[in-house]
C-alpha cells in the first residue's frame, strides 16, 4: 500500500507540488475533459494542507487538499487518484488518514456518482444536487 503524506502547501518541495498539480490536471482537465480554474488561490491559503499517497517508487498516485472553511469546518477537495491506482483502496486509505487527523465537521462537494463512496466514511448529503463545470455534484457533510 502506498505511503500517505501531508504538508501545508507552503512547505512542499517544488517537485511534490508539481506532482500533485499534475495529477489533478491529468484527472480533472484531461481525463474528465473539464476546463476549469484548478489554480483557484485556495492552495495558497496558510491553513491549506495537501495530502497525497506515494507509491514505492515515490510517484504520487492520489491526492486531495484540506481547506479551512472557517468556524471550525474543514473542506476536502480536489480528490484525485491516478488511473493506475484505482480500485486498489488507495483513495480510501488516503481519505481514512485525513479523517483521522482532521477534527470537527468536514464538508465536500462530491461528484454525484461518488456519493455512495463518500457515504462509506460517514458523509451525508447536505443539499440539492448542482452542476459545477458541467459535472453533477452533491454537497456532503460529516458531522462530528
N, C-alpha and C positions, 0 to 999 in steps of 0.2 A: 504494500500500500504506500502511496506517496507520503512525503513528509509535509505537514501543514505548518505554514509560517505566517507571521503577520508583522506589520510595522506601519507607523504613521507614514503617509506619503513623503513627507519632507525628510525622512530618514532612509529612504530606499536608495540603494545604489542605482545608477542610471541603467545598468543592464537589466536589473529586475523590473524597474518601472517600465522600460521599453517592452519587456516580455509580457507584462500584464496588459499594457495598452494594445499590444499586437494581438494578443488572444481575444480581447474584447472586439477589436476591429475584425478579426477573422470570423468570429461568430456572428456578431450583430450586423455589421455592414456588408461583409462579403457573403457569408452563408445565408443569412436571412434577407439579404438584399434590401436592407433598410438604411436609407440615407438619413442620418440624424446627427446632432452635435454631441458626440460621446464626450468630448472635452468640454464639459459644462461649467467648469470652475469649481465644482464641489470637491474634486480630488485635492485641491489646494487648501481647503479649509483646515485650520490647525488640528481639529479633532478627528479628521478622517483617517481611518485605518484601512490599509489594504491587506487582504488575506489571500493566500494562494497555496496551492498544492504543487509540490515539486516531485517529479519522477526521480528514480535513482540516478539518472544521468544529469540531473539538475534542471531539466526543462520544466517550464510551467505548464501544467495540464489542467488547472482550474483556477478561477479567481472570483473574488467578489469584493465589494467595498462596504464599510460600515460608516455611516454618517451620523452626526449629531443633529437630530431634528428639533432640539430644544425641549424643555420641560421634562427631561429625563428619558426621552424617547429616542431609540436608535433606529436608523433606517438602513436596511440591507438593500443593495442594488448592484447592478452590473454583474450578475451571477452568470458566469460563462465557463463552459467545460470544452476542452479540445475534443474534436470528433473521435480521436484515437483513444480517449479515456472514458468515453460514455459507457454506461451500463456496467461499470466496474465498481460503483459505490464511492467514487472519488468525490463527487459533489456532495453526497450525503455525509461523508466524513468531514469535509470542509464545513458544511453547514452545522454539523454537530459541534465542532470545535468552536465555532463562532458563538453559538447559542450557549455553550458552557461558559464562555468568557464574558459575554455581554449581560449586564444587569438591567432590570426594568423592562418595560414594554418594548416590543420590536415591531416595526411596520415594514411593509414592502409592497411593491406593485408587481404582481406575478403575471407573466403571460398566461392567459386564461387556460391553455391546455396543460399548464403545470400546477393548477390549483390543488389537485389531489396530491401531488408530490410535496408541496409545502404543508399541506394538512397533516402529513405524516409527522411533522415536527411540532404540531400543535397550533399552527396558524389557522385562523378562521377568516372567512370573507368579511370585509368591513365596509361594504358599499356596493354600488352598482358597477357592472362591467363598463369599461370605457375603452376607446380606441386611442392608442398613442403611436404615432409614426406608422400608421397603417396596421398595427397589430393589436388584437383584443387583449386587454389586461383586466385584472381584478385587484382592488386594494385588499390587503390582508393584514391581520394584526395578531400578534402573540402577546396576550396579556399575562403578566406575572408580577 
